[in-house]
Amino acid sequence: MKEITWDEFIQVELRVGTVVDVSEFPEARKPAWKLQIDFGEEIGLRKSSAQITDLYDADDLLGRQVVAVVNFPKKQIGPIMSECLVTGFYQEDGAVVLITPERPVKNGAKLG
């Protein structure tokens, strides 16, 4: 494992946002959802695709707060431009468990 400095860590903008729209993503190579996430006034709405269909239905995601990296460059994923990276942990079977705050927090709050 490579160590990083504190200065390197604080460059990563891990922010909380609320999923406000979920739609199917049939064009994805691996099953995924298209998400629209509200990160509050400062950052606004961001789109992402997330390979989290093993554990989460659309109804499970709508209204859920998630933690995402919001300062990566945009990335074209099939027909959508991903604007953030939703974070999670891989289980042994490859399913992803989302990182979420334990209690509701203001959209846009930064992990720190």
N, CA, C and O of each residue as an XYZ file, in Angstrom:
448
protein
N       0.848     -1.168      0.000
C       0.000      0.000      0.000
C       0.900      1.240      0.000
O       1.813      1.365      0.816
N       0.623      2.134     -0.919
C       1.390      3.371     -1.009
C       0.824      4.393     -0.032
O      -0.386      4.615      0.004
N       1.681      5.009      0.750
C       1.245      6.064      1.658
C       1.116      7.372      0.894
O       1.863      7.631     -0.050
N       0.160      8.192      1.312
C      -0.004      9.527      0.747
C       0.124     10.543      1.866
O       0.031     10.207      3.046
N       0.335     11.768      1.484
C       0.440     12.830      2.484
C      -0.943     13.383      2.798
O      -1.902     13.146      2.064
N      -1.030     14.120      3.892
C      -2.285     14.786      4.238
C      -2.698     15.739      3.128
O      -3.874     15.816      2.774
N      -1.724     16.468      2.576
C      -2.025     17.414      1.499
C      -2.616     16.714      0.281
O      -3.496     17.265     -0.381
N      -2.140     15.500     -0.023
C      -2.708     14.746     -1.139
C      -4.143     14.318     -0.818
O      -5.022     14.409     -1.675
N      -4.381     13.858      0.397
C      -5.714     13.413      0.791
C      -6.740     14.540      0.704
O      -7.844     14.340      0.198
N      -6.377     15.723      1.196
C      -7.368     16.797      1.234
C      -7.683     17.357     -0.158
O      -8.610     18.153     -0.311
N      -6.925     16.948     -1.156
C      -7.252     17.351     -2.524
C      -8.460     16.592     -3.071
O      -9.109     17.051     -4.010
N      -8.762     15.429     -2.485
C      -9.897     14.625     -2.935
C     -11.164     15.197     -2.313
O     -11.306     15.237     -1.091
N     -12.078     15.636     -3.163
C     -13.340     16.228     -2.697
C     -14.396     15.130     -2.545
O     -15.138     14.837     -3.482
N     -14.453     14.530     -1.356
C     -15.484     13.548     -1.035
C     -16.652     14.312     -0.436
O     -16.547     14.887      0.648
N     -17.766     14.311     -1.156
C     -18.933     15.098     -0.747
C     -20.173     14.216     -0.650
O     -20.271     13.175     -1.300
N     -21.112     14.658      0.175
C     -22.399     13.984      0.331
C     -23.411     14.616     -0.619
O     -23.481     15.838     -0.755
N     -24.190     13.761     -1.270
C     -25.274     14.232     -2.113
C     -26.455     13.289     -2.010
O     -26.319     12.146     -1.573
N     -27.613     13.778     -2.416
C     -28.842     12.981     -2.390
C     -29.216     12.574     -3.805
O     -29.267     13.408     -4.708
N     -29.476     11.296     -3.989
C     -29.893     10.782     -5.296
C     -31.300     11.301     -5.581
O     -32.237     11.022     -4.833
N     -31.441     12.062     -6.676
C     -32.740     12.649     -7.013
C     -33.357     12.015     -8.255
O     -34.531     12.242     -8.544
N     -32.581     11.222     -8.993
C     -33.128     10.523    -10.153
C     -32.310      9.261    -10.394
O     -31.084      9.270    -10.287
N     -33.006      8.181    -10.719
C     -32.382      6.897    -11.025
C     -33.025      6.370    -12.297
O     -34.250      6.342    -12.414
N     -32.206      5.956    -13.242
C     -32.760      5.356    -14.453
C     -31.900      4.187    -14.903
O     -30.730      4.076    -14.535
N     -32.494      3.324    -15.699
C     -31.776      2.163    -16.210
C     -30.685      2.614    -17.170
O     -30.771      3.682    -17.776
N     -29.658      1.782    -17.298
C     -28.520      2.090    -18.169
C     -28.228      0.847    -19.022
O     -27.215      0.177    -18.822
N     -29.121      0.547    -19.972
C     -28.972     -0.683    -20.757
C     -27.717     -0.706    -21.627
O     -27.273     -1.782    -22.029
N     -27.139      0.453    -21.923
C     -25.949      0.514    -22.773
C     -24.670      0.135    -22.021
O     -23.641     -0.104    -22.653
N     -24.712      0.076    -20.702
C     -23.527     -0.229    -19.900
C     -23.062     -1.662    -20.145
O     -23.876     -2.568    -20.324
N     -21.736     -1.855    -20.151
C     -21.178     -3.199    -20.341
C     -21.533     -4.114    -19.179
O     -21.857     -5.283    -19.384
N     -21.473     -3.585    -17.953
C     -21.889     -4.308    -16.753
C     -23.140     -3.616    -16.235
O     -23.272     -2.402    -16.390
N     -24.061     -4.353    -15.626
C     -25.297     -3.722    -15.137
C     -24.998     -2.514    -14.246
O     -24.171     -2.582    -13.337
N     -25.687     -1.418    -14.527
C     -25.456     -0.170    -13.801
C     -26.717      0.679    -13.801
O     -27.630      0.466    -14.598
N     -26.747      1.641    -12.893
C     -27.790      2.658    -12.844
C     -27.208      3.983    -13.304
O     -26.032      4.260    -13.069
N     -28.018      4.803    -13.956
C     -27.677      6.203    -14.196
C     -28.279      6.986    -13.035
O     -29.470      6.871    -12.746
N     -27.453      7.773    -12.382
C     -27.890      8.526    -11.211
C     -27.735     10.018    -11.450
O     -26.804     10.458    -12.123
N     -28.648     10.783    -10.897
C     -28.479     12.229    -10.802
C     -28.478     12.527     -9.306
O     -29.383     12.127     -8.575
N     -27.434     13.243     -8.867
C     -27.197     13.454     -7.443
C     -27.121     14.946     -7.160
O     -26.428     15.686     -7.858
N     -27.841     15.382     -6.129
C     -27.857     16.788     -5.715
C     -26.811     16.999     -4.627
O     -26.927     16.457     -3.528
N     -25.779     17.801     -4.946
C     -24.714     18.107     -3.999
C     -24.859     19.505     -3.393
O     -23.885     20.061     -2.886
N     -26.047     20.067     -3.440
C     -26.286     21.364     -2.813
C     -25.934     22.532     -3.711
O     -25.543     22.362     -4.866
N     -26.084     23.733     -3.148
C     -25.944     24.972     -3.921
C     -24.565     25.155     -4.551
O     -24.469     25.558     -5.710
N     -23.513     24.871     -3.818
C     -22.154     25.131     -4.301
C     -21.789     24.273     -5.517
O     -21.161     24.762     -6.456
N     -22.181     23.004     -5.497
C     -21.786     22.062     -6.549
C     -22.930     21.786     -7.517
O     -22.706     21.650     -8.720
N     -24.134     21.705     -7.009
C     -25.302     21.462     -7.854
C     -25.526     19.994     -8.170
O     -25.098     19.110     -7.427
N     -26.206     19.748     -9.288
C     -26.535     18.394     -9.717
C     -25.384     17.809    -10.514
O     -24.761     18.496    -11.324
N     -25.107     16.532    -10.276
C     -24.074     15.813    -11.027
C     -24.641     14.467    -11.455
O     -25.446     13.859    -10.750
N     -24.196     14.010    -12.642
C     -24.588     12.700    -13.152
C     -23.479     11.688    -12.889
O     -22.300     12.036    -12.833
N     -23.880     10.432    -12.729
C     -22.919      9.356    -12.575
C     -23.562      8.052    -13.014
O     -24.786      7.919    -13.028
N     -22.726      7.102    -13.368
C     -23.229      5.737    -13.528
C     -22.602      4.926    -12.408
O     -21.458      5.165    -12.023
N     -23.347      3.976    -11.894
C     -22.857      3.197    -10.756
C     -23.243      1.739    -10.926
O     -24.409      1.414    -11.151
N     -22.249      0.863    -10.817
C     -22.475     -0.575    -10.929
C     -22.872     -1.130     -9.563
O     -22.105     -1.831     -8.904
N     -24.090     -0.795     -9.166
C     -24.575     -1.146     -7.828
C     -25.911     -1.873     -7.893
O     -26.674     -1.880     -6.926
N     -26.189     -2.489     -9.051
C     -27.496     -3.117     -9.252
C     -27.669     -4.411     -8.467
O     -28.798     -4.861     -8.277
N     -26.576     -5.021     -8.005
C     -26.698     -6.273     -7.248
C     -27.452     -6.073     -5.934
O     -28.234     -6.931     -5.524
N     -27.215     -4.941     -5.277
C     -27.786     -4.729     -3.946
C     -28.842     -3.639     -3.877
O     -29.557     -3.535     -2.880
N     -28.953     -2.814     -4.938
C     -29.829     -1.649     -4.856
C     -30.775     -1.568     -6.041
O     -30.342     -1.571     -7.194
N     -32.069     -1.496     -5.753
C     -33.091     -1.205     -6.762
C     -33.214      0.311     -6.881
O     -32.714      1.054     -6.036
N     -33.883      0.759     -7.935
C     -34.091      2.197     -8.125
C     -34.782      2.805     -6.909
O     -34.416      3.894     -6.468
N     -35.771      2.115     -6.369
C     -36.500      2.629     -5.207
C     -35.603      2.743     -3.971
O     -35.805      3.627     -3.139
N     -34.603      1.841     -3.848
C     -33.667      1.904     -2.724
C     -32.784      3.141     -2.810
O     -32.368      3.685     -1.788
N     -32.499      3.585     -4.033
C     -31.538      4.663     -4.247
C     -32.161      6.050     -4.196
O     -31.539      6.996     -3.713
N     -33.383      6.174     -4.692
C     -34.028      7.480     -4.762
C     -34.183      8.071     -3.361
O     -34.811      7.466     -2.492
N     -33.612      9.245     -3.150
C     -33.677      9.908     -1.857
C     -32.561      9.534     -0.898
O     -32.465     10.098      0.192
N     -31.720      8.591     -1.290
C     -30.616      8.141     -0.425
C     -29.427      9.087     -0.551
O     -29.102      9.547     -1.646
N     -28.788      9.371      0.566
C     -27.552     10.147      0.515
C     -26.387      9.200      0.256
O     -26.317      8.105      0.814
N     -25.469      9.651     -0.612
C     -24.289      8.874     -0.969
C     -23.058      9.764     -0.836
O     -23.167     10.989     -0.778
N     -21.899      9.139     -0.791
C     -20.630      9.859     -0.768
C     -19.975      9.659     -2.130
O     -19.874      8.535     -2.621
N     -19.532     10.761     -2.733
C     -18.929     10.681     -4.067
C     -17.734     11.619     -4.167
O     -17.650     12.626     -3.465
N     -16.814     11.265     -5.055
C     -15.705     12.153     -5.408
C     -16.235     13.090     -6.482
O     -16.709     12.638     -7.524
N     -16.155     14.396     -6.233
C     -16.730     15.361     -7.176
C     -15.677     16.157     -7.945
O     -16.026     17.017     -8.753
N     -14.389     15.881     -7.703
C     -13.378     16.667     -8.418
C     -12.497     15.834     -9.347
O     -11.385     16.248     -9.676
N     -12.978     14.670     -9.773
C     -12.327     13.951    -10.868
C     -12.745     14.616    -12.175
O     -13.800     15.248    -12.232
N     -11.936     14.485    -13.228
C     -12.386     14.982    -14.533
C     -13.623     14.203    -14.988
O     -13.797     13.039    -14.627
N     -14.468     14.842    -15.772
C     -15.638     14.159    -16.332
C     -15.156     13.006    -17.201
O     -14.081     13.065    -17.798
N     -15.986     11.935    -17.261
C     -15.606     10.745    -18.030
C     -16.807     10.261    -18.835
O     -17.896     10.073    -18.292
N     -16.600     10.064    -20.124
C     -17.660      9.542    -20.984
C     -17.830      8.054    -20.716
O     -16.884      7.280    -20.857
N     -19.029      7.658    -20.333
C     -19.352      6.253    -20.106
C     -20.571      5.949    -20.964
O     -21.703      6.258    -20.592
N     -20.324      5.344    -22.112
C     -21.414      5.113    -23.060
C     -22.025      6.441    -23.446
O     -21.303      7.373    -23.800
N     -23.344      6.547    -23.384
C     -23.995      7.773    -23.814
C     -24.045      8.887    -22.762
O     -24.556      9.972    -23.044
N     -23.522      8.637    -21.553
C     -23.583      9.699    -20.539
C     -22.183     10.176    -20.160
O     -21.203      9.438    -20.263
N     -22.121     11.417    -19.722
C     -20.881     11.993    -19.215
C     -20.947     11.913    -17.690
O     -21.723     12.629    -17.059
N     -20.128     11.038    -17.102
C     -20.110     10.895    -15.651
C     -19.380     12.086    -15.051
O     -18.280     12.430    -15.483
N     -19.998     12.718    -14.046
C     -19.466     13.941    -13.448
C     -19.011     13.758    -12.002
O     -18.548     14.706    -11.369
N     -19.144     12.540    -11.482
C     -18.683     12.245    -10.128
C     -18.540     10.732     -9.994
O     -19.062      9.977    -10.814
N     -17.834     10.299     -8.963
C     -17.632      8.878     -8.708
C     -18.273      8.508     -7.381
O     -17.811      8.928     -6.320
N     -19.341      7.719     -7.445
C     -20.021      7.245     -6.246
C     -19.130      6.189     -5.600
O     -18.584      5.331     -6.294
N     -18.979      6.244     -4.271
C     -18.047      5.355     -3.580
C     -18.754      4.209     -2.879
O     -19.910      4.319     -2.471
N     -18.028      3.102     -2.750
C     -18.551      1.933     -2.071
C     -17.457      0.915     -1.835
O     -16.325      1.076     -2.291
N     -17.808     -0.129     -1.119
C     -16.889     -1.223     -0.815
C     -17.341     -2.472     -1.547
O     -18.533     -2.775     -1.599
N     -16.368     -3.208     -2.122
C     -16.683     -4.470     -2.794
C     -16.798     -5.593     -1.774
O     -15.958     -5.741     -0.887
N     -17.867     -6.385     -1.924
C     -17.995     -7.602     -1.147
C     -17.238     -8.713     -1.883
O     -16.807     -8.522     -3.020
N     -17.079     -9.856     -1.245
C     -16.367    -10.977     -1.866
C     -16.992    -11.404     -3.185
O     -16.283    -11.845     -4.089
N     -18.316    -11.280     -3.307
C     -18.994    -11.697     -4.537
C     -18.977    -10.620     -5.629
O     -19.540    -10.819     -6.706
N     -18.331     -9.484     -5.351
C     -18.233     -8.402     -6.330
C     -19.314     -7.340     -6.202
O     -19.227     -6.295     -6.848
N     -20.327     -7.584     -5.383
C     -21.377     -6.578     -5.178
C     -20.789     -5.384     -4.422
O     -19.883     -5.535     -3.602
N     -21.322     -4.199     -4.712
C     -20.825     -2.972     -4.091
C     -21.801     -2.488     -3.023
O     -23.002     -2.365     -3.265
N     -21.254     -2.214     -1.828
C     -22.019     -1.633     -0.725
C     -21.679     -0.147     -0.689
O     -20.520      0.225     -0.511
N     -22.683      0.694     -0.859
C     -22.471      2.139     -0.900
C     -21.960      2.705      0.423
O     -22.283      2.211      1.503
N     -21.152      3.755      0.300
C     -20.757      4.529      1.474
C     -21.811      5.617      1.661
O     -22.057      6.421      0.761
N     -22.420      5.631      2.824
C     -23.472      6.604      3.122
C     -23.243      7.169      4.519
O     -22.662      6.496      5.370
N     -23.696      8.403      4.766
C     -23.568      8.927      6.129
C     -24.508      8.192      7.075
O     -25.584      7.743      6.682
N     -24.085      8.080      8.316
C     -24.882      7.393      9.329
C     -26.161      8.158      9.656
O     -27.179      7.558     10.003
N     -26.103      9.487      9.544
C     -27.266     10.349      9.765
C     -27.341     11.343      8.618
O     -26.332     11.605      7.964
N     -28.521     11.902      8.364
C     -28.625     12.892      7.289
C     -27.710     14.095      7.548
O     -27.609     14.594      8.669
N     -27.058     14.537      6.492
C     -26.230     15.744      6.557
C     -26.584     16.631      5.363
O     -27.245     16.189      4.423
N     -26.142     17.863      5.413
C     -26.431     18.810      4.343
C     -25.755     18.365      3.046
O     -24.580     18.001      3.039
N     -26.518     18.401      1.947
C     -25.940     18.084      0.651
C     -24.742     18.982      0.386
O     -24.807     20.194      0.594
N     -23.654     18.387     -0.070
C     -22.439     19.116     -0.347
C     -21.439     19.073      0.781
O     -20.302     19.512      0.609
N     -21.835     18.544      1.954
C     -20.892     18.466      3.065
C     -19.676     17.669      2.644
O     -19.793     16.650      1.965
N     -18.498     18.142      3.055
C     -17.232     17.509      2.672
C     -16.748     16.599      3.772
O     -16.793     16.944      4.953
N     -16.278     15.417      3.366
C     -15.634     14.519      4.318
C     -14.326     15.157      4.743
O     -13.535     15.578      3.899
N     -14.100     15.229      6.016
C     -12.870     15.864      6.459
C     -12.477     15.472      7.841
O     -11.455     15.934      8.347
